[in-house]
Amino acid sequence: MRLVIMAGRLLLVVWMALSTTVQARASEVLHLLTNIAPPYQEMVNGELGGTSLRALDCIMDRLDQRYEVDLAPWLRAREQVRQGAVAGIFSVAPDPEGPRDGHLSLPLALERWVWVTPAGIRLVKMDLHQRRRIAAVLGSNQLKWLRGQGRDVDGMARTSTQLLRMLAAGRVEAVLMDQAELLSAIKQAGADPAQFQVSFQRYMPLGVYFAAPFLRSNPHFLERFNGEIGHCAAANMVLTASERGLALAVARQVHDRLLTEPSLLPALKAAGRLNADKPVSRIVEEDQIFQSHRAAADHSLVWSLRDHPLSTALARLRAATGGVVSEILLFDNAGVAVAADPLPSDLWQADEAKYAMTVAKGADTIFVDNIAFDQSTGQFNVQVSFAIAGDKPGSVLGGVTIGLDIERTLNRH
């Protein structure tokens, strides 16, 4: 079965064989492969849909790029990519051994991996070195990850539904699976969700794995594709209600400790006076200077931020969290950074959501952003921003953004 997508319109046609080669330019129809894996790719009323496909369709539409999708078993799909017979496959998790015959895009969606145990058993954080009988789905990303961690499994099942039945029968003590697959498996098995309890393990990014021959023929395509993901995949990066509540609680603790720093409010007031009469054009110019000199640290705009006494205080506060807090950034009511740890990528924050959703809205406002994935480090971060009130009712001196390593946050609290 093939789906041909042209300018956002889906046309279903019959297809009996895979294409034998792809010599695609970005202006031609791209041939992609996928498999059914709800909710990322699933059949809805006879049509292929799902969260990953919706994000993909949005990206291709914004790129004005036609594409077509075939369904294929994963082993066959990967072989087609290796041979360069298709442009890519989705949704794919990073290979623990690294890319071998292509390159993975930024995430279209996230899997939330959870340990599932029977209800009534005291739930503790799973330690892979503990001797517990565990299981995963045969051929799954979870099974590959467990083996990559040097952990043997005591059972495997062909489907998530079979995995739950193994757990319910007492053949294993815990199973590792994607939370979305768990919900689907519970529904398919007709099981009572109250039978099970879950504990977060990690996120897994899912992207499009583009074949090396396609990328060689289209050297700028992946950069353009990744550039649209922030807009098109935002709905797939939203925290759950429980995740958001925990992130907010942890960030608020850091925020409250920061407000006890005697020099904080005077520093914000001084920065506010300094930048109050500056035209935006001048602030933008200084931001550009900061960015161009940041790496070399050879300009006073960089030194003044890096060496600010509050930056040292922020570094101590961040270190005390043991890696849970990944960044702290303090900015005045003009959006100009006053102190930070580590050094931010830019000086001016007023063109970002952290400012627009806090300082620009007034005192005591809070903004919890979506999950962001750093491909270079493999880290998932969430920024929680707070407006900082001034002395007068309704006045705002500035704001603070507290970045959290969200996986560590969820695993430690």
N, C-alpha and C positions, 0 to 999 in steps of 0.2 A: 504494500500500500504506500502510495506517495502523496504527500501534501505539497502543492506548489503555492508559494506565497509571493504575491506580486503586489507591491505597494499597499501592504496591509490586508489584502483580500486572500482568503484561503480557497483554493480550488482542489477538490479531491478527484484524483484520477487513478486508474488501475495501472499497476506496474508489476511486471513479471520477473525482471532481472535487474541486477545492479549495474550501474554504468561501469565501464572498464577503465576509464581514465578521466582525470580532471586537469584541464589546462585553463583554469579559470582566471579571468581578470575580474576586478571588483565590479565591472559593469555587467558581467554575465551572471547567469543563474548559478548559485552555489549549491552543491549537493552535500547535505549533511545526513548523518545517521543518528538514530536514537533508539531507545527501548522503553517499554512501559515500566514506569517506576513512580506510582502515585506518591505525593501530589505534584511531583516535578514534571512528569510526563504521564498523561492518562487519557483514556478515551472517554469523552463526554458526549452522549447522544450520537455515537458513531463518528465523532470528529476528534482528532488529536488536540489536546489542550494541556493545561497544567501550568504551574507557576513559572517554571523555567522557560517554557515555550512562549508564554506571554511576554516575559522580559526579552527573549530573543527576537520576537516579532517586532517589538517596540524599537529595539536597536537597529534592526535591518530596515525598518521603515524610516528611521531618522537618517540612516546612511543612504537611503534610496537604493537599497540593494535587494534584488530578487534572490530568493533561495527556495530550495525544496528539501523535504524531509522524507526519508525512508525509515521504516521500522526494521531492525535487524538484531539478532542475538549479539551480546556484547563481544564475544570472542571473534565473531565474524566482522563486527564493526571495527574492532581494533586492528584486525588484519588488513582491512580495506584502507585504514589510515596509514598503516605501515607501508603499504604498497603505493600510496599516493593516489588511490582510486577515487577518493572522496575528499572534500575540503576539510571535514572535521566530524567529530561526534560530540554529543552532549546527553545528559549532564554528567560530567566526569570529575572525580576527585583527584587531587594531586597524587602522582605515583611516588611511593616512598623512595624509589631508586632514582627519581628525577626524570625529566623529559628525555626521551630517546629518539623519537621520530616526529616531533612536533613541539607545540607550545600551548600551554593552558592559559585561557583568558582569566581575567578577574572574575569573581563569583557572580553567577546569575542567581544563585540561591544558596542557602545554608542548610545542611543537615544538623540536627541536634541529637547527638548520641546520648543515650541514657542507659543505665543499668536497670533492669526490671527484675524485681524480686517478689515473692509472694507476700501479700499483705499479712500483717501480724508478726512478721519477723522484724526485729529491731534493725532499722535501716542505718547503716553506717557508710561512709565514703569507701568506695571500693579501692583496695590496694592490690595491684596486679601481682604482687609478690606473696600475697596470702594464698593459702591452699584452699581454694573454693572451687567447686565444680561449676564451670561456666560454659556457655555455648554461644554460637553465632550462626547466621545464615551462610550456607555454603557459597563460596565465591564472592561474598559481600566485602565492602570496604572495611567493615568492622573486623571481619576475620583476618584480612590482610594486615590491618593495623595491629591487632593483638599479636600476630605472629612476628610482626616487625619489632614489637616490644619484647620479644623473647618469651612470650606467654603461650603455652600450649592450651588448647581447648579440650573440653571433655565431651563435647557433643556438637553436632552440626545438623541443620535441617535445610530442606530445599526452599522453604518459604517461612515468612515471619509467623504465619498462623501455626505452622507445625512447631515452630520454636516455642510459642506460648504454650502449646499443648505439652511439650517436653517439660517446661517449667511447672505447669500445673500438676503434672504427674509425679513430680519430685525427682525426675531423672537428673536435673541440674539445679543448682542453687540460685543462679543468676544468669541472665542473658543480656547481651549488648546489642542494641538496635537503634535505628533512627526513630525519634519520637513520632514523626508523621506516619511511619510504617507501623508503629505500635498501635496507634489509634485505628488505622485501617485493619490491622490484624484482629484487634479486639472486636471490631464490627463484623468482620467476616466469620470469626469463630463463634459469634453470638455470646461472647463472654461478658461477665459483669466487670466493669473497670475497677470496682472496689476490691477485686481479687488481687490486684497488683499495686505495687508502689514503685516509684522511679527515683533515681538519683542521677544528676547530671554528670557526664564525663567530659565531653568536648564538643566543639563545633567542627564541621567538615565543609570546606567550600566546594561548590559544584560549579564548574564552568564549561566552556566549549574547548575541546582539545583540537586545535587546528593542525592539519598535516604539514610537515616541513616543506614538501613541494609546493603546496598552495602558498605558504608564507614567503617562500623564495620568489614566487611569481608576483606576489602582492606585498612588497616589503613594508608598506605603511598601513596595511589593513588592520592588523592586531591593535596598533596604537589607536586608530580611529574607533575600532570596536570597543576597546576598553574605555575610551573617552565618553561613551554614551551609557555605560553601565550604571553610573551613579544616578542618572535620571530614570532609567528604565527598570532597574532592579531594586529600587528603594523599598518597595512594599515587601520584598523578600528578606530584608535586613532589619525589620522591626523587632524590637525586644518583645517577648511575651509579657503579660501583666506581672507575673511573679518575678521575672528577670528585671523588669523595670523597677519594681518596688525595691528589690535588693540593691540594685545599682544606685538608686536614689538615696537609700539609707546609708550606704557606705560613703558615698560622696558627701552627704550632709555632715557626717562625722568629721571628715577632713575640712569641710567648709567652716564648721563651728570652731574647730581648733585654730584654723587660720585667722578667724576674726578676733582671737585673743592676742594676736601678735600686736604689740603696742605701736609699731611703726607703720602698720598697714594703712589705716585711714589717713594719717598725715601724708603718706606717700601718694595716695590716690588724689588727695586734695591738691598737692603740689603739682602733680602731672596734669590735673585738670586745668589749673591756672596757666600752665605752660602752653597747653594745646588749645585752650578755649578760643583764642582769636586767630588761630592758624586756618587759612583756607584749606579746603579738602585737597586742592591741587598740590599744595605744599606737603601735606601729609602723605599723599600718594607718591610724590617725588622722594621723600625720605624713606618710604617703604621700599621703593625700587633700589635705592642706594643700599639699604640694609640687606636686601636679598642678594645683591651683587657682591657684597663684601662679607656675607655671613660665613662662608666656608673658610676664608682666610683669616677672619676675625681681625681685619686691619683697618677698621673705621670706628670712630667714636660712637656711632649709633649702635654698633654691635657691642662694644666694650661696656657702654653705660647700662645696657640691659643685662649682659652676662654677669657683670661685677656689682650689680645693685645689691645692697645688703639684704633686701627681701628675697632676691633670687637664691641667696645662700640659705635663708630660712626655709624657702620652699623645697630646696634640695634635701635638707634634713628631714622635713616633714614627709617627703616622698619616700626617702630611704627607710623611714620607720615603718612603712606599710609592707615591706618585704616583697615588693614587686607588684602588689595589687594596683597601686597608683602608678600610671605610666607617664603622666605629665601634669603639671599645674601651671596655669597661665593667668596672670593678673593684668587687666587692662582698664584704662580710665574711661570716662564717659564720652570721649571722642573715639574710642575704639583702639587707641594706641597702647601697645604692650608696655607695661611698667616693670614687671619682674616675671621671670619664668624659669622653670627647670623641667626638661632640658630647654635649650634655646629653640624658639619656634622658627618655622620656615619663613614667616613674614612678620612685619612689625605692626601692620594695620589690620585690625580684626573686624572693622565695621561693615565690611562687605561679606561677612560670613554669618551663618545662622546663630552661632554662639552669642553674637552681639544683637542681631536683629530680633531674636526671640527672648532676650533678657533686658539689657539696658534700654533698648529702643521702646520696650513695652512698659517700663516703669519699675519702681522698687518692688522687691520681694518676688520677682518672677523667676521661674526655673524652667530650664529646657533640657530634656533628655534626648540626645540624638540617636540615630540608628547605629547598628553595628557597622564598623568599618574594618576591612581586612587589609593588613599590610603584607603584601606578597613577598617583600624582601625578608621579613622576619617570621612570617607565618603567624603573626599575632593578631588577635581580634580585640578591637578597642571600642569603647563607648565613652563619649564626652558628655559630662553633666555640667551645665553652666548655671550660675546664680548671679542675679543682679545684686549689687551691694548698695544699700541705702545710705543716703547722706543724713546730716543732722536735721534738716528741715523736712517736714512731712511731705512725702511723695518725691523727694529729690533722690537722685541716683549719682553716686560717685564713680561707679564703674562696675566691673563684673569679674568673675573668676570662673575659669573652666578647669574641671578636674577630669583628666582622662583615666579610665580604668582598663586594665587588662581584664576583660569581662570573663574569660575562662577561669582565671585565678580567683576572681571575685566570687564566682558561682561555686567553685570547688572548696573555698576556704570558709564560706559563711553558710 
